[in-house]
Amino acid sequence: MLELLFLLLPVAMGYGWFMGRNSVKQSQQTAKQDLSIKYSTGLNYLLSNQQDKAIEYLLETLTLEDDTVEAHFAMANLFRKRGELDRALKVHEHLVRQKHLPTKAKQQAAYELGKDFLSAGLYDRAESMFHGLLKTKAFGLKSLNYLLQIYQSTNDWQQGIALKKVIVKSKDKKLLHVLANFYCELATVALDNDQFIDVIELLEEALKYDENSCRANWLLAQIYEKHQQYNEACQCYKAIYGQDSEFFPDVIDRMYHCFKELGELDNFYSFIKKVYDETGSSSALIEYLSYIEQKHSNKKAQDFLLTALKRRPTIKGFKHFIKMQMQDKSAENDSESLEMIKQLISAYLNVKQRYNCRTCGFNSSTHYWSCPSCHDWEQLKPVRGLEGE
């Protein structure tokens, strides 16, 4: 009898294993069927515009199967694009709370949640989410960009500067450019309060992180002019031309004043001629024409201008030609007709926007260091072409 029991024991174990395996398979099959039913029900609610019920059903499926995570991200992003931030927040918050999700999926959920908070204007909560992702490989740089956007929107320049170590480590030129402008913003405040030493220190830091920040040199030139250090101011203006020749027309008048105070106008006009030859700028051309008039004659200046307009016509240059015609006493012309033409051209130029953002195309009659449309720094520059420079 005992021997029979020993013979039947392996059979009993094998049968138990077989039944147990079938039971697990059956449980898995049931779970998948339940998942499929819940997911299908959720999608039906979504398609029939019962979105709140759809979210509840679809979120419930997440606890059963990780394969649905990407579908949840897609659904939440769709809600955000449609402006339904409350629903997008609900999905992303649910994803963040799931402890069993893979690390990258949880980081993505936190990143998307930060974007939701930012879109909703909840800057403090968005800041918290992005700060938590700064050390992550996948979302660190993106989060850093969003943090700087937040500090720019809230004018919290010091908070942005506090991230300088992370910015420098990223070696991202655009972020270094943003950092330099944060220093320039603080320098502008210090300049308004006549804290000149602080201004210079802040601007030196700006140029340390972005040597091509023409704004920093523009502010330095203001400081030097205010203290009658005209030679230093001239060097700053020359540096601006090297940094951004498109912005240079806006500093020509200030540069002229500094060279005049130094008694070095010949050097000024020599530099302006170089600028005109290299860029074809209407402002540089008009400035150089006054030198030709002084050294030679109005007729010589007119001939020079006509040649320039044939090569590169601009309305601004044509307006100056009319002005020169009216001033030429030796020429026989109808001054009344010329005056009318000049007024019409002036009226036309006055209604045209003088500045254009090189990033987004925003036009403005007023200069801003940060574009009001795309918020990029130092991209609003004088218009080029027939109606500009």
C-alpha positions in Angstrom: 0.0 0.0 0.0 2.8 2.4 0.9 4.6 1.6 -2.3 1.4 2.4 -4.3 1.2 5.8 -2.5 4.8 6.6 -3.6 4.0 5.7 -7.2 0.9 7.9 -7.2 2.6 11.0 -5.6 4.4 12.2 -8.9 1.2 11.8 -10.8 -0.7 13.9 -8.2 2.1 16.6 -8.3 2.0 16.7 -12.1 -1.8 16.9 -12.2 -1.6 19.8 -9.6 1.0 21.7 -11.7 -1.1 21.2 -14.8 -4.3 22.5 -13.2 -2.5 25.4 -11.6 -0.9 26.5 -14.9 -4.3 26.3 -16.6 -5.8 28.4 -13.7 -3.1 31.1 -14.2 -3.7 31.2 -17.9 -7.4 31.5 -17.3 -6.8 34.4 -14.9 -4.6 36.2 -17.3 -7.1 35.7 -20.1 -9.9 37.0 -17.9 -7.7 40.1 -16.9 -7.0 40.8 -20.6 -10.7 40.5 -21.5 -11.6 42.9 -18.6 -8.9 45.3 -19.9 -10.2 45.1 -23.4 -13.8 45.7 -22.3 -12.8 48.7 -20.1 -10.6 50.2 -22.9 -13.3 49.8 -25.5 -15.9 51.3 -23.2 -13.6 54.2 -22.5 -13.0 54.9 -26.2 -16.7 54.7 -26.9 -17.4 57.3 -24.2 -14.6 59.4 -25.8 -16.1 59.2 -29.2 -19.6 60.0 -27.9 -18.3 63.2 -26.3 -18.7 61.9 -22.7 -15.1 62.8 -22.0 -15.2 62.7 -18.2 -16.5 59.1 -18.1 -14.0 58.2 -20.8 -11.1 59.5 -18.6 -12.3 57.4 -15.7 -12.5 54.2 -17.7 -9.2 54.7 -19.5 -7.3 55.6 -16.3 -8.6 52.5 -14.7 -7.0 50.3 -17.4 -3.6 51.8 -16.6 -3.5 49.9 -13.3 -3.9 46.7 -15.2 -1.6 47.0 -18.2 1.5 49.3 -18.7 1.2 49.0 -22.5 -1.6 51.6 -22.4 0.7 54.4 -21.1 1.5 55.9 -24.5 -2.2 56.0 -25.3 -2.8 58.0 -22.1 0.0 60.4 -23.1 -1.6 60.9 -26.5 -5.0 61.4 -25.0 -3.8 64.0 -22.5 -1.8 65.9 -25.1 -4.9 66.0 -27.3 -6.9 67.5 -24.3 -4.1 70.1 -23.8 -4.1 71.1 -27.5 -7.9 71.6 -27.3 -7.5 73.8 -24.3 -9.0 71.3 -21.9 -6.3 71.6 -19.4 -8.3 70.2 -16.4 -8.6 66.9 -18.2 -5.0 66.8 -19.3 -3.9 67.5 -15.7 -6.1 64.7 -14.5 -4.5 62.2 -16.8 -0.9 63.3 -16.2 -1.4 63.5 -12.4 -2.7 59.9 -12.4 0.3 58.8 -14.4 2.7 60.5 -11.9 1.1 58.6 -9.0 1.6 55.2 -10.6 4.5 53.6 -8.6 4.8 50.6 -10.9 5.6 52.6 -14.0 9.1 52.6 -15.5 11.3 55.5 -14.5 11.3 57.1 -18.0 7.5 57.0 -18.2 7.2 58.6 -14.8 9.7 61.3 -15.8 7.7 62.0 -19.0 4.5 62.2 -17.0 6.2 64.8 -14.6 7.5 66.7 -17.7 4.0 66.8 -19.3 2.4 67.8 -16.1 4.8 70.7 -15.8 3.8 71.8 -19.3 0.1 71.6 -18.2 0.8 73.8 -15.2 2.7 76.3 -17.4 -0.2 76.4 -19.9 -2.6 77.0 -17.0 -0.4 79.9 -15.6 0.4 77.9 -12.5 4.1 78.9 -12.6 5.0 77.8 -9.1 3.8 74.3 -9.6 5.3 74.1 -13.1 8.6 75.4 -11.7 8.5 72.6 -9.0 8.0 69.9 -11.7 10.7 71.1 -14.0 13.2 71.6 -11.1 12.7 67.9 -10.2 13.7 66.9 -13.8 16.9 69.0 -14.1 19.2 66.1 -13.4 17.5 63.7 -15.8 19.1 62.8 -19.1 15.9 62.7 -21.2 14.2 65.9 -19.9 17.0 68.0 -18.1 17.7 70.4 -21.0 14.0 70.8 -22.0 13.1 71.5 -18.3 15.9 74.1 -18.1 14.4 75.9 -21.1 11.0 76.0 -19.5 12.4 77.2 -16.2 14.1 80.1 -17.9 10.8 80.9 -19.7 9.0 81.0 -16.4 11.6 83.4 -14.8 11.4 85.6 -17.9 7.6 85.7 -17.7 7.8 86.6 -14.0 10.8 89.0 -14.3 12.6 86.8 -11.7 16.1 87.4 -13.1 17.9 86.3 -10.0 16.2 82.9 -10.0 17.3 82.4 -13.6 20.9 83.5 -12.8 20.9 80.9 -10.0 20.8 78.2 -12.7 24.0 79.5 -14.3 26.0 76.4 -13.4 23.5 74.1 -15.1 23.3 76.5 -18.1 27.1 76.6 -18.5 27.3 72.8 -18.1 24.8 72.4 -20.9 27.0 74.4 -23.3 23.8 75.5 -25.1 24.5 78.9 -26.9 20.9 79.9 -26.8 20.6 79.4 -23.1 23.9 81.3 -22.5 22.4 84.1 -24.6 19.3 84.1 -22.3 21.5 84.1 -19.2 23.4 87.2 -20.5 20.1 89.0 -21.0 19.1 88.2 -17.5 22.3 90.0 -16.3 21.4 92.9 -18.7 18.0 93.1 -17.1 19.5 93.5 -13.7 22.0 96.0 -15.1 19.1 98.1 -16.5 17.6 98.2 -13.0 20.9 99.2 -11.5 21.4 101.9 -14.1 18.0 103.4 -13.3 19.2 103.6 -9.7 22.6 105.1 -10.7 24.5 102.1 -9.3 27.2 102.4 -12.0 29.7 100.0 -10.5 27.1 97.3 -10.2 26.0 98.0 -13.8 29.5 97.4 -15.1 30.0 94.3 -13.0 26.7 92.8 -14.2 27.5 93.6 -17.9 30.9 92.1 -17.6 29.3 88.9 -16.4 26.8 89.1 -19.4 29.7 89.3 -21.8 31.5 86.5 -20.0 28.6 84.1 -20.8 27.8 85.5 -24.2 30.5 87.5 -25.9 28.1 88.4 -28.7 25.6 90.2 -26.5 25.3 93.6 -28.3 22.9 94.7 -25.6 25.6 94.4 -23.0 27.9 96.7 -25.0 25.0 99.1 -25.7 24.5 99.5 -22.0 28.2 99.8 -21.3 28.4 102.6 -23.9 25.6 104.5 -22.1 27.6 104.3 -18.8 30.8 105.5 -20.5 29.0 108.4 -22.3 27.4 109.5 -19.0 30.9 109.7 -17.5 32.3 111.4 -20.6 34.6 108.3 -21.3 34.0 108.7 -25.0 36.9 106.6 -26.2 35.5 103.6 -24.2 32.0 104.3 -25.5 33.3 104.3 -29.1 35.0 100.9 -28.6 31.7 99.5 -27.4 29.9 100.8 -30.4 32.5 99.3 -32.7 32.1 96.0 -30.8 28.4 96.1 -31.5 29.0 96.2 -35.2 31.2 93.1 -34.9 28.6 91.4 -32.8 25.5 92.2 -34.8 25.8 94.5 -37.9 22.0 94.4 -38.3 21.5 96.2 -35.0 24.3 98.8 -35.7 22.1 101.4 -37.5 20.5 102.2 -34.1 23.8 103.3 -32.6 25.2 105.4 -35.4 23.9 108.8 -34.0 25.3 108.0 -30.5 28.6 106.9 -32.0 28.8 110.2 -34.0 28.3 112.2 -30.8 31.2 110.3 -29.1 33.6 110.8 -32.0 32.7 114.5 -32.2 33.5 114.9 -28.5 36.9 113.3 -29.1 37.5 115.5 -32.2 37.9 112.5 -34.4 35.1 112.8 -36.9 37.5 111.7 -39.8 37.9 108.3 -38.0 34.2 108.1 -37.5 33.4 108.7 -41.2 36.1 106.2 -42.2 34.4 103.6 -40.1 31.0 104.4 -41.4 32.2 104.1 -45.0 33.5 100.6 -44.1 30.1 99.8 -42.6 28.3 101.0 -45.7 30.6 99.1 -48.1 30.1 95.8 -46.1 26.3 96.1 -45.3 24.7 98.6 -47.8 22.9 100.1 -44.8 20.8 103.2 -45.7 21.5 104.8 -42.3 25.3 104.4 -42.8 25.0 105.7 -46.4 23.1 108.9 -45.3 25.6 109.5 -42.5 28.5 109.2 -45.0 26.8 111.6 -47.5 27.1 114.5 -45.0 30.9 113.9 -45.0 31.0 114.0 -48.8 29.1 117.3 -48.7 31.5 118.8 -46.2 34.6 117.7 -48.0 33.4 118.2 -51.6 30.0 119.5 -52.5 26.2 118.8 -52.5 26.5 117.7 -56.2 29.2 115.2 -55.4 27.1 113.8 -52.6 24.0 113.6 -54.9 26.0 111.7 -57.5 27.2 109.2 -54.9 23.7 108.7 -53.6 22.2 108.2 -57.1 24.8 105.5 -57.8 24.0 103.9 -54.4 20.3 103.9 -55.1 20.7 102.3 -58.5 22.7 99.5 -56.9 20.4 99.1 -53.9 17.2 101.2 -54.0 15.5 102.1 -50.6 12.6 104.5 -49.8 14.7 106.0 -47.0 17.6 106.7 -49.4 15.2 108.2 -51.9 13.7 110.5 -49.3 17.2 111.8 -48.5 17.8 112.4 -52.2 14.7 114.6 -52.4 16.0 116.5 -49.3 19.3 117.1 -51.0 17.6 118.3 -54.2 15.7 120.9 -52.1 18.9 122.1 -50.4 20.8 122.4 -53.7 20.5 126.1 -54.6 22.3 125.7 -57.8 19.7 123.2 -59.2 16.6 124.3 -61.0 13.7 122.4 -59.4 10.1 122.8 -58.3 10.7 123.1 -54.5 6.9 122.9 -53.8 6.6 119.6 -55.7 9.6 118.2 -54.0 8.3 119.2 -50.6 5.1 117.4 -51.3 6.9 114.3 -52.4 9.1 114.4 -49.3 6.0 114.8 -47.0 4.3 111.8 -48.7 7.4 109.6 -48.3 7.8 110.7 -44.7 4.1 109.9 -44.0 4.5 106.5 -45.6 7.7 105.7 -43.6 6.0 106.8 -40.4 3.2 104.2 -40.7 5.6 101.4 -41.6 7.0 99.3 -38.8 10.6 100.0 -38.2 11.6 96.7 -36.5 11.2 93.1 -37.4 11.8 90.0 -35.3 14.2 87.7 -37.2 12.8 84.6 -35.3 9.0 84.9 -35.7 8.5 87.9 -38.1 6.8 90.1 -35.5 6.8 93.8 -36.6 7.0 96.8 -34.4 7.6 100.6 -34.5 9.2 100.3 -31.1 12.3 98.4 -30.2 12.2 95.6 -27.5 15.1 93.5 -26.3 12.7 90.6 -25.9 10.3 90.0 -28.8 6.7 90.5 -27.5 5.5 87.6 -29.7 8.1 84.8 -29.5 10.0 86.2 -26.4 13.4 85.6 -28.1 16.1 88.0 -27.0 17.9 90.6 -29.2 16.0 89.4 -32.3 14.0 92.6 -33.0 16.2 94.5 -35.5 15.8 97.3 -38.0 13.8 96.2 -41.1 15.9 95.4 -44.2 15.1 96.0 -47.8 13.2 98.6 -49.9 11.3 99.9 -46.9 14.1 99.8 -44.4 17.9 99.6 -44.3 
